[in-house]
Structures are given as structure tokens and as C-alpha cells.
Amino acid sequence: MATVFGAGTAKRTGRGGGTPRSKGGRGTAPPRTGTAAWDPARAGSPGSLNSLINEQIIPRLLMAHTHGVARVPLEGSLPVDPAEAAQFASLPLQLEADELLIVVEGILSRGVSVDSVFVDLLAPAARRLGQHWEDDDCDFLDVTMGLWRLQEVMREITLRFPPPRNGPVLSRSALFAPAPGDSHSLGALMVEEVFARAGWQTEVLPECKRKELLQTLADRTFDVVGLTLSCDCPNASLADLIAAMRSVSKSPDLKILIGGRMVNARPEVVDEVGADGSATDACGALVLAERLVAAPLLSNRPGA
């Protein structure tokens, strides 16, 4: 899983403030009222920006609904051109979200698949933003706004290209979350979207606390849990968390996948902390999960 493989849950077969989505379609949540608009100029420290992103911006994106959104009727199957992805990576710092969306719409109109846009276009752009921050090329506000613009684009694309409603529904389920203490949720949201589009029943914990994660696993059955790590995490802490997840899990055969820069740099971490596997991006994570978990067909989606 890539660095962008990765409060309340957003549940899928649905996304949005704990609202379930029916099989093959998105659930909708009531719009939030009485919330002041976010003004970046008023944000102070990086901590306050993190809080605003997690407490206001992300929940708003998750609770967005489809009313009035034009749908693009057909989804392509081509991959993103690597050269085009490299050029796009700097644009979140230069363009507003609506301008970025126009660029992505042009790419999709040429027959590029939505999954490739997520994995090969938006994810590398998010990683580039993180690298800019580490290299001190950009200030925290610029990086935060760039990530927000990418999430806006992802939200619009997921609304315009909902998962297909025909074909078999599989009983496999997955939960995704950033590792507790990691405030970056874009990766978990992106991987969850890829799994949902492949027919999995999914949930995501955008702002994950250890207690919430363990309680969710104790209350409901999941075949797979994917944890994203955008920063270094001590092996002992991660191993302790994974052991606790297995001990409370309602599923006796829970598969735990981890991903992020630390794991990509040191693949041996997977075995050291007791996880079941990792992948370098969301599509690789899906392939791995479908190899680890076989599922019977439940039914056909409505309208099949």
C-alpha cells in the first residue's frame, strides 16, 4: 500500500459520517449546518491546521451527497501516462480545486480509468506534497491546502463515477484507517474507494484513535483491515497494536495489511510487526486482499 494507502466511521457499501451505503450505491448523509467556513488565513499552528482538516474539511467531504452532480456516463480503462502524472504532481500547489478538476476531467475524457487516476495521478501528487514538506520547500499551509484540493478532486470523481450496480456482490468486508496518531487520512480514503469500486463492503475511520479502532473490530466482523502510515512508527508500538487488533477482533481469521513510506522502505517490517502483507499502492493492496480472502457470491446487485 502506498503512503497514500492511507471522527466516527464512514461506512461502505457507503461513505459519510457512519451512514451505510446500500450494495452498489452510495449512502447519503444530511448536510452539516451551522458550521463556520474554514479560513486558512486564520489558522495558526500546524496543529490547529491538522485539527481543522480532520474535524471540519474531511467530514464535509465525507458527507457530501450527489444532488446536482453531473455524471460522466462511461468509465475508461487506460492507465495514466507517467509523464503526465509527473507534470500533474506540482499542480495542487498552483491551481484551485475546480481548476484541478478540469485537468482531471480532460484526462478521464481520453479513456483513462478512475482507478488509475486515483493510484497513478492523485496518490503520487499527494506523496510529492509530503516530500515538499520534508524538504522544507513549502510551508505547512501550502501543503495542507494542496492535500485538501486533491481530496476535493477525489470526492467529485467518486460522485461522478459510482461503482457499477450490476454484477455479483461479494461478502468480503474491509476496514481502513490511518494508524492511530497519524493525522493524514487521504491514503485510507483512497484505498477504501478502490476496494468499494471492486465490490467490497468497506468502512473507513478518517481520524483514528486506538480505542475506536479496537472497539470497531470488537463490534463488527471484517475480513481485512488496512492501516496506512504516513510517518515512522516504532515497530514495538505497531506490533502491540496489531496484536491487540487480533485479540479483540470479532473475525477469527482477520487479515491485517499495512502500508506507507516506512513499509515501502523496509518491507521486512511486515513480518516484524505481525502483519499479513503490504503493497506499494491501492490496486496492489486489492490484489493481495483478494488473494488472502476468498468470498462466496451473495446476490446480484439491484438492477442487474
C-alpha positions in Angstrom: 0.0 0.0 0.0 1.3 3.4 -0.8 1.9 6.2 1.6 -1.5 7.4 0.5 -2.9 3.9 1.1 -3.6 5.7 3.9 -14.5 11.2 13.9 -16.8 8.2 13.5 -16.7 5.9 10.7 -17.6 6.3 7.1 -19.2 3.1 6.0 -19.4 1.5 2.5 -21.1 -0.1 0.9 -21.4 3.8 1.9 -19.4 6.8 3.0 -20.3 9.6 5.2 -20.4 10.1 9.0 -21.3 6.4 9.7 -24.0 6.3 7.1 -24.1 2.9 5.4 -24.3 2.6 1.6 -26.6 0.1 0.0 -24.9 -2.6 -2.1 -23.7 -1.0 -5.3 -24.7 2.6 -4.3 -23.6 5.4 -2.1 -25.3 6.3 1.1 -26.1 10.0 1.7 -25.8 11.9 4.9 -27.7 15.1 5.8 -25.7 18.2 5.1 -24.0 19.8 8.1 -25.5 23.1 9.2 -24.2 25.9 11.4 -20.5 25.2 10.7 -18.4 28.3 10.0 -16.4 28.3 6.8 -12.8 27.4 7.1 -10.4 30.4 6.6 -6.8 29.3 6.1 -5.6 32.8 7.0 -7.0 32.4 10.5 -5.2 29.1 11.1 -2.3 29.4 13.5 0.0 26.5 14.2 0.3 23.2 12.1 -1.5 21.5 15.0 -4.5 23.8 14.6 -4.5 23.2 10.8 -4.4 19.5 11.4 -7.4 19.8 13.7 -9.3 21.9 11.1 -8.6 19.4 8.4 -9.6 16.4 10.5 -12.6 18.0 12.2 -14.1 20.1 9.5 -12.8 19.6 6.0 -12.7 15.8 5.9 -16.1 15.3 7.5 -17.6 17.7 5.0 -16.1 15.8 2.1 -17.3 12.5 3.5 -20.9 13.8 4.0 -21.1 15.3 0.5 -24.0 14.0 -1.5 -24.8 13.5 -5.1 -27.6 16.0 -5.7 -27.0 18.2 -8.7 -23.8 16.5 -9.7 -23.5 15.7 -13.4 -22.5 12.2 -14.1 -19.9 11.2 -16.8 -21.6 8.1 -18.3 -18.7 5.9 -19.3 -15.5 5.0 -17.5 -12.3 4.3 -19.4 -9.8 1.5 -19.0 -6.5 3.2 -19.9 -3.7 4.0 -17.5 -2.4 7.4 -16.7 0.6 8.5 -18.7 3.6 8.6 -16.3 4.9 11.8 -17.9 1.5 13.4 -17.5 1.4 12.2 -13.8 4.8 13.8 -13.2 3.6 17.1 -14.6 0.4 17.0 -12.6 2.2 16.4 -9.3 3.1 20.1 -8.9 -0.4 21.4 -9.8 -2.1 21.1 -6.4 0.3 23.9 -5.3 -0.6 26.1 -8.3 -4.3 25.6 -9.1 -7.5 25.7 -7.1 -9.6 22.6 -6.7 -12.0 23.4 -9.5 -9.1 24.1 -11.9 -7.5 20.8 -10.9 -10.8 19.0 -11.6 -10.9 20.4 -15.1 -7.4 18.9 -15.7 -8.5 15.5 -14.4 -11.7 15.6 -16.4 -9.6 16.1 -19.5 -7.6 13.0 -18.6 -10.7 10.9 -17.9 -12.3 12.1 -21.2 -9.4 10.4 -23.0 -10.4 7.0 -21.7 -8.2 6.8 -18.5 -9.7 4.7 -15.8 -10.8 6.1 -12.4 -8.7 3.7 -10.5 -5.6 4.8 -12.4 -6.5 8.4 -11.7 -6.6 7.6 -8.0 -3.5 5.4 -7.9 -1.3 6.8 -10.6 -2.2 10.5 -10.6 -3.6 11.7 -7.3 -1.6 9.5 -5.0 1.8 10.5 -6.4 0.8 14.1 -6.2 0.0 13.7 -2.5 3.3 12.0 -2.0 5.1 14.8 -3.8 3.4 17.3 -1.4 4.7 15.3 1.6 8.2 15.4 0.1 8.0 19.1 -0.4 7.2 19.5 3.3 10.0 17.2 4.4 12.5 19.0 2.2 11.2 22.4 3.5 10.3 23.5 0.0 6.8 24.6 1.1 5.2 25.8 4.3 2.6 23.8 6.1 -0.3 25.8 4.9 0.6 25.3 1.2 0.9 21.5 1.7 -2.3 21.3 3.7 -4.2 23.3 1.0 -2.7 21.1 -1.7 -3.9 17.9 0.0 -7.3 19.5 0.5 -7.6 20.3 -3.2 -6.7 16.7 -4.1 -9.4 15.4 -1.7 -11.9 17.7 -3.4 -11.0 16.3 -6.8 -11.3 12.7 -5.5 -14.7 13.5 -4.0 -16.0 14.9 -7.3 -14.7 11.9 -9.3 -16.2 9.3 -6.9 -19.6 11.0 -7.2 -19.4 11.1 -11.0 -18.2 7.6 -11.4 -20.1 5.5 -8.8 -19.2 1.8 -8.5 -21.2 -0.3 -11.1 -24.6 -1.5 -9.9 -24.6 -4.7 -11.9 -22.7 -7.9 -11.4 -22.2 -10.0 -8.3 -22.0 -8.7 -4.8 -19.3 -10.2 -2.7 -19.4 -10.8 1.1 -15.9 -9.6 1.7 -15.5 -6.7 4.0 -12.6 -4.3 4.9 -11.9 -1.5 7.3 -9.3 1.2 6.5 -7.7 3.7 8.8 -4.5 5.7 9.3 -2.5 4.3 12.1 -3.7 5.8 15.5 -1.9 9.1 15.9 -1.4 9.7 12.2 -3.5 12.6 11.1 -3.3 12.0 7.3 -6.4 10.3 6.1 -6.2 10.8 2.3 -4.5 7.4 1.8 -7.1 5.4 3.8 -9.9 7.2 1.9 -8.3 6.5 -1.5 -7.7 2.8 -0.8 -11.2 2.4 0.6 -12.6 3.8 -2.6 -10.6 1.3 -4.7 -11.9 -1.6 -2.7 -15.5 -0.3 -2.7 -15.4 0.0 -6.5 -14.3 -3.6 -6.7 -17.4 -4.7 -4.8 -16.1 -5.0 -1.2 -18.2 -3.8 1.7 -16.0 -1.1 3.3 -15.6 1.3 6.1 -13.0 4.0 6.8 -12.0 5.7 10.1 -10.6 9.0 8.8 -9.4 10.2 12.2 -8.4 7.0 14.0 -8.0 6.6 17.8 -6.7 3.3 19.1 -9.7 2.8 21.4 -12.1 3.5 18.5 -10.3 1.1 16.1 -10.3 -1.8 18.7 -13.9 -1.2 19.6 -14.9 -1.2 15.9 -13.2 -4.6 15.4 -14.8 -6.0 18.5 -18.3 -4.9 17.4 -18.3 -5.9 13.7 -16.8 -8.6 11.5 -14.2 -7.6 8.9 -12.1 -9.8 6.6 -9.3 -7.3 6.2 -8.0 -4.2 8.0 -5.7 -1.9 6.2 -3.6 0.6 8.2 -1.8 3.4 6.5 1.4 5.0 7.9 2.5 8.4 6.6 5.2 8.8 9.2 7.6 6.5 11.0 6.1 4.3 13.8 8.2 2.3 16.3 8.0 -1.4 15.5 7.1 -2.3 19.1 4.1 0.1 19.1 2.8 -1.2 15.8 3.3 -4.8 16.8 1.4 -4.2 20.0 -1.4 -2.5 18.1 -1.7 -5.5 15.7 -1.7 -8.0 18.5 -4.4 -6.1 20.2 -6.5 -5.9 17.0 -6.3 -9.7 16.6 -7.2 -10.3 20.2 -10.4 -8.3 20.1 -11.4 -9.0 16.5 -14.8 -10.5 16.0 -13.4 -12.2 13.0 -11.2 -15.3 13.9 -9.2 -15.0 10.6 -8.6 -11.3 10.4 -6.0 -10.2 7.7 -4.1 -7.1 8.6 -2.3 -5.1 5.8 0.0 -2.2 6.4 1.4 0.4 4.1 3.3 3.6 3.8 6.7 5.1 3.3 8.2 3.2 6.2 6.9 -0.1 5.0 7.9 0.6 1.4 11.5 1.4 2.5 11.7 -1.6 4.9 9.4 -4.5 3.7 10.7 -6.7 6.5 8.6 -4.6 8.9 5.6 -6.6 7.8 6.9 -9.8 9.4 8.5 -8.0 12.3 5.2 -6.5 13.5 3.0 -9.5 12.7 1.0 -8.1 9.7 -0.2 -10.3 6.9 1.1 -8.3 4.0 1.7 -5.0 2.2 1.6 -3.5 -1.3 3.0 -0.4 -2.9 -0.3 1.1 -4.0 -4.1 0.7 -3.6 -4.5 -1.6 -6.6 -1.7 -3.9 -5.3 -3.4 -4.0 -1.9 -6.7 -5.0 -3.6 -5.0 -7.9 -5.5 -3.3 -9.0 -2.3 -6.5 -8.9 -0.2 -8.5 -10.8 -2.9 -5.8 -13.5 -2.8 -5.9 -13.7 1.0 -9.7 -13.7 1.3 -12.0 -15.9 -0.9 -15.6 -14.9 -0.7 -18.9 -16.6 -1.9 -21.3 -14.6 -4.0 -24.2 -13.2 -2.1 -26.6 -12.0 -4.8 -26.8 -9.7 -7.8 -26.9 -6.0 -7.3 -30.2 -4.3 -7.8 -30.8 -3.6 -11.4 -28.6 -6.4 -12.6 
